[in-house]
Amino acid sequence: MTTPQHKIGSGFGARSTAADVLRGIDLTGKLAVVTGGYSGLGLETTRALAGAGARVVVPARRRATAEEALAGIEGVEIDELDLADLDSVRAFAERFLASGRTIDIVINNAAVMACPETRVGPGWEAQFATNHLGHFALVNRLWPAIEPGGARVISVSSSGHRNSPIRWDDMWFGTGYDKWKAYGQAKTANALFAVHLDALGRDAGVRAFSLHPGGILTPLQRHLPKEEMVAAGWIDEDGNAVHPSFKSPEQGAATQVWAATSPQLAEAGGVFCEDCDIAEPASADPSVPGGVRDWATDPEQAARLWRLSAELTGVDAFAPTA
């Protein structure tokens, strides 16, 4: 089977920064929406896009925290959004659409990782609901502003997608919760979302990409005990990053910024990226790092997940109208 999942020789790599991939790119007059754009990789992404001239809208669950983190960065505006609350998603989208602006870039960056078992909405598992369903509803509700500009929509996945495909028979972990499998399922969903959105939107000029940003110490790890991270070889006893593959936040933001702006991807879409390039298919040997599992790029799985997500959220910008 042929696949578009092959490196293109972008000239960038694991140690490239967001500033590196934006060198020579002028985003003046462009508008970007970056969820979670006030913490960790999101903050570096916002800083880089704004520095290249873009207007960046940062929807934030913790508005006061966002205002403090983003103070002094020109070209940024903050609004309220809780991705775990579909009413909040709808309200944010309505406020934005009322402004009459079009969107050039959407980066679905906000996420929770390996949290204790938590239920939101009608009993949904929180990682899947927040990381996937919230972003699914957001993009579909913002579609009237996304389509006219031929936007790029970036779905921040993770190498964690390798932990689990979509668990069609037990999506909500009714038979026992595993925080890493729940995270893996959510990150697989992020990748599949990009696959099907790209298929639906490409005729309108909208392209979608997913990616693994790399290993980076950010507030995303807030639910992990220090002992677990030490045992995994991520940090030492003093909390310092020691894993040789870990990136700085500036390096970690690079792949999503590259996917959002690079002219090298003008004819691509729906692919999974890592280290500022298109990722290769993952090895059949799970101990070999890197690459993307086929369950995260399967168009049939992506279409099935889209239908289910539309049913769960009650939103589908592509549904036939009477």
Secondary structure, 3 states (H helix, E strand, C coil): CCCCCCCCCCCCCCCCCHHHHHCCCCCCCCEEEECCCCCHHHHHHHHHHHHCCCEEEEEECCHHHHHHHHCCCCCEEEEECCCCCHHHHHHHHHHHHHCCCCCCEEEECCCCCCCCCCEECCCEEHHHHHHHHHHHHHHHHCHHHHCCCCCEEEEECCHHHHHCCCCCCCCCCCCCCCHHHHHHHHHHHHHHHHHHHHHHHHHHCCEEEEEECCCCCCHHHHHCCHHHHHHCCCECCCCCECCCCCCCHHHHCHHHHHHHHCHHHCCCCCCEEECCEECCECCCCCCCCCCECHHHCCHHHHHHHHHHHHHHHCCCCCCCCC
